[in-house]
Amino acid sequence: MLALRSIEPAALRRYPKPAADGLRAAAAQLHGLTPEQVVAVNGGDELLRLAVTTFVEPGAPIGVVEPSYSLYPVLAEIHGSPLVQIPLEPDWSLPDDLGARMKRAGVQLLMLVNPHAPSGHLIEVPRLAALARELSCVLLLDEAYVDFVDPERAHDAVSLIAEHDNVLVLRTFSKGYSLAGLRAGYGLGAPLLVEPLLWKTRDSYNMDAVAQRLATVALEQRTQAAETWRKVRSERGRLARELTALGFDPAPSQTNFLLARVPERASGPALLRDLEQRGVLVRYFDADRLRDSLRITVGTPAENDRLLSALRELV
Ligand SMILES: *Cc1c(COP(=O)(O)O)cnc(C)c1O
């Protein structure tokens, strides 16, 4: 808030730094990289679009796993690219032959959200390393929710960049920093992978001055956000235990939401509607393997209590 007030309106008369040098330097320092390995973007979604434009010939196939982030198919369609969709295993892990199948299909980009949405499942770094080694195309690791991963898991996909020049890591300020309205994110990769994103396909001034400044401050004040991540993890554990006691079956989650299979005596759409009537909003996906579940965002303790007492009445 203070950072926002400290921006001089007169500063907005001039163009911003074209490549967001300050933010790239801050992100590089945080991740132990150089600024040449960082591209700053107007929200993570822009990086997804840039990756498609930059690394996929028009009409060439793009790989995703199923289910996954709804924007991936949209981007593929805009690009005229067929989508190669491979279903996740029942426990939401990657099929062993994922790399081989993607290679055979000739995909030029594989987009993986990790930790996974909507299940919250985390794929470990050694599995990702094996996949990156197997693929000859770009592997985009969409880490939109990575800030909520338990530190004890010691998850560090950015470490893959040093060894794998085809790995592009996406980070956003929308989830972990509660700055979705700002539109800010960045991509991390080997210098040669990042270079065309930075200097070829990106709009010259893709990130405005306010977003550059506030995102940089958000990184500098990361310990404040980290306190929120800690609370989310603790509430995530409590919510999962309480939901289980009510007969739900929440998948183990490393994100700020739980995908919970509803008890057999209940139905997802009915619960969605009844919760909404009580002022509690959750997500329901009318899609294969998700129809028997609700995706519940971890809220404040009071919000979670309200959800739980509504569910106690309903199931
Ligand atoms: C939120 C999200 C993004 C990026 O969101 P932005 O607001 O554009 O930064 C990317 N991937 C997934 C899976 C997301 O949920």
Ligand as a Chemical Component Dictionary entry (heavy atoms), coordinates in Angstrom:
data_LIG
# 
_chem_comp.id                   LIG 
_chem_comp.type                 NON-POLYMER 
_chem_comp.pdbx_formal_charge   0 
_chem_comp.three_letter_code    LIG 
# 
loop_
_chem_comp_atom.comp_id 
_chem_comp_atom.atom_id 
_chem_comp_atom.alt_atom_id 
_chem_comp_atom.type_symbol 
_chem_comp_atom.charge 
_chem_comp_atom.model_Cartn_x 
_chem_comp_atom.model_Cartn_y 
_chem_comp_atom.model_Cartn_z 
_chem_comp_atom.pdbx_ordinal 
LIG C1 C1 C 0 -3.593 -18.179 -11.965 1  
LIG C2 C2 C 0 -2.889 -19.085 -12.893 2  
LIG C3 C3 C 0 -1.935 -18.646 -13.840 3  
LIG C4 C4 C 0 -1.529 -17.247 -14.082 4  
LIG O1 O1 O 0 -2.366 -16.270 -13.642 5  
LIG P1 P1 P 0 -1.999 -14.736 -13.863 6  
LIG O2 O2 O 0 -3.004 -14.035 -13.040 7  
LIG O3 O3 O 0 -2.120 -14.454 -15.325 8  
LIG O4 O4 O 0 -0.606 -14.523 -13.377 9  
LIG C5 C5 C 0 -1.312 -19.605 -14.606 10 
LIG N1 N1 N 0 -1.575 -20.902 -14.469 11 
LIG C6 C6 C 0 -2.469 -21.359 -13.588 12 
LIG C7 C7 C 0 -2.700 -22.809 -13.490 13 
LIG C8 C8 C 0 -3.156 -20.477 -12.768 14 
LIG O5 O5 O 0 -4.052 -20.952 -11.902 15 
# 
loop_
_chem_comp_bond.comp_id 
_chem_comp_bond.atom_id_1 
_chem_comp_bond.atom_id_2 
_chem_comp_bond.value_order 
_chem_comp_bond.pdbx_ordinal 
LIG C1 C2 SING 1  
LIG C2 C3 SING 2  
LIG C2 C8 DOUB 3  
LIG C3 C4 SING 4  
LIG C3 C5 DOUB 5  
LIG C4 O1 SING 6  
LIG O1 P1 SING 7  
LIG P1 O2 DOUB 8  
LIG P1 O3 SING 9  
LIG P1 O4 SING 10 
LIG C5 N1 SING 11 
LIG N1 C6 DOUB 12 
LIG C6 C7 SING 13 
LIG C6 C8 SING 14 
LIG C8 O5 SING 15 
# 
